[in-house]
Amino acid sequence: MIRLFVGVGLPEDVRERLSWLCAGVPGARWVPPESLHLTLRFIGEVPETEAEDLSDALSGVRIKAFDMTLSGVGHFESAGQVHTLWAGVEKCGDLVKLRDRIESILVRCGLTPNGRRFTPHVTLARFRDGGPHERVVDFLAHNGLFRAGPIRVGCFTLFSSFLRDTGPLYRAEAEYPLA
């Protein structure tokens, strides 16, 4: 079995700028700069033979390269507990179009449709037991004007993910150029 997701890698200079945001919140497990990316579709664990079929199918995505811009920061929470800090993405129709094409291909391959609303973001930190409310509010206020871009999206990537105690390790399995 292999754990997979589809995402967009970020240029080194953008990952470096994002890493400057990654401080000041106790209990945050910050994503290392080399692991910063934008997830388009989490696939989960699949048999290796199915992974090859998914990879082949993804090569059929046809869309033109485009630019996107990172803008602002935010958080996800559940039951009143912050579990994720992220950098946002300005509204980008081409990014949504890419994500929709990938979703359509994966569903045709037999995957269950992703029922979650697509909120494009780059995860900066995760919390095991919820982030300290006051420090999260300070983080959001201090970094709310963050902006990076335009960033050229010339490809997307099929990544494998290996879970470790120190956080997941990602490896590019296949890269798909955009026209």
N, C-alpha and C positions, 0 to 999 in steps of 0.2 A: 504494500500500500504506500501511496505517496500523497502528501497533503499539498494542494495546489491553490493558487489564486492568479488572477490576471490583473496586471497593473501597469502603471506608467512610471518608469524610472525618472529621476530628476538629475539635472546636471550638477556636477560637483560644486560649483559656486553657489547654487541655490541651496543645496544640502548644507553647505557651510553657513550660509546666512540663517537658515532655519535652526541650525544647532546653537546659534547665539541666543535663541529664545529659550533654550532648554536649561533653565535654572530657576531657583528661587521658590520652589514649591516642595515642601517636605513630603516624603512618602511617594513622590513621583518616580516611576521607572521610565526614565527618558530613553527614547529610541536613539540608538547610535546613528551618527550622520550617514554612514554607509548603508543603513537600512531604511532611510527615509524614502518613501514612495507614495504614489496615489493608487489605491486599490479600485479597480473597476468592477471586479466580480470575484467573490470568494467562492471557491469550488468545494474545498474540503478534501477528505481522504477518498482516493479512488485507486483501484488496482492499476499497476504499472501499464498493462496493456491498454486499459481505457484511457490512461493519460496520453499515450501515443496517438490514439484516435482523436482525442480532444485537441491535441496539438496540431494534427493535420487539418482538422476542421477550422481551427482559428486562422490558419493560413489563408482561408477564403475571405477574410474581412477585407473589404475594399472601401477605403475612405481616404480623402486627401489629408495631408499633413496640415496642422493648424497651430495656432498660438493660444496659450492660456496664461492667466495671471493669478498668482496666489495673493490673497487679500484677507487681512484680519485673522483673528484667532477665535476659538470657541471651545465648547465642551459638550460632551454627552453625559447624561446621568440617567440613573434609574433608581426608583424609590428614594429620591432626594439625595442620592450619593453620586458625586462626580466620579466617573470611571475612566474618562478619556479627555485629554487636551489635544486640540488640533489647530492646524492652519487651514484657512478656508480657500476656496477657489471662486473667483468671480464667475458670474453666470457665463456659460460657454456652451452654445448650442452644439458645436462640433464635438465637444467632449461627451455630451449626452448622447449624441448620435453614435459615437464610437461605442460607448457603453451599451446602448440599445442593440447595436449589431452583434456585439459579443454575446449579450444575453440571449438573443434570438438563436444564434448558432449553438450555444451550449444547451438550450432547451431542446432544439432539434436533435441534439446528440443524446437526449434522454435525461438530462439533469432536471431537477425540480426547479420551476421558476423561482427567482429570488423575489420574495414578496415585500422586501423592505424598500422604502423610498430611497432613491439614490441621492446622497448628500456628499458631493465630492469634497474630499479633505485629505490632508496629510497628517497622520497621527504623529504627535510629538511625544506624548507620555501616556502611561496607563497607571491606574491605582488599583491595588488589591483591596483596600478597605475604604475607599472613598477619599477624595482629596480634601485637605483642610479648607473649609469654605472661605474664610477670610483671605487666605493666601491665593486661592484660585481666583477670587474676585480681583485681587491686586494684579495677578498675572494677566488676566483678561484686559484690565484697564491699561496696564503698562504697555501691552503689546498689540492693542486693538488696531493700531494704524499700520501694522506690518504689511508690506507689499513687496512682491518679487515678480518680475516679468517685464515684458512678455517672455514666456518660455515656449520654445518650439517643441511641439510634440510630433516627432517624425517616426515614431514606432511605439508599439506596446509589447509587453513581455509576459510570458507564462512563467511564474515563479513557483518553486517548491519552498515549503516552509518546514523547518525542523524546530520543534519546541524544546527549549532548554530552561533550566532554572533561572538563568540570567536574562532570558528573553528569547524570542524566536530568531533563528538564523535563516536568511533568505538566500536562495540561489536561482539565478536565471536559468531556465531550462530551454527556452526558445524565445527568439525575438522576431517580431513581425513588422516589417517596414510599412509605412503608410505611403500612398502615392504622392 
